[in-house]
Amino acid sequence: MIYLTRLDGSTYVLNAERIETIEARPDTVITTIDGKHFLAAETVAEVVARVVAYQRSVRGSAGASGDQGEQRVD
């Protein structure tokens, strides 16, 4: 889950595992795999960075148990 900001300044939490696309139109539009759209005040790069950090935190605990199948994301 990642924290994001609505255009009105309020915050919400989005399941990063469900994100399909992130676009700048010029506002950041996040589309989930079920077709729902969410607007975010963060830039595309900021959302991607939060998703990557989330994925690393989740996979980091799996890697500690000897999982060698993890792929590096830069």
Protein Blocks (a to p, Z undefined) as FASTA:
>chain_A
ZZdddfkopacdddfklpmbdcdfkbccdddfkopacddfbdfklmmmmmmmmmmmmmmm
mmmnopakbccdZZ
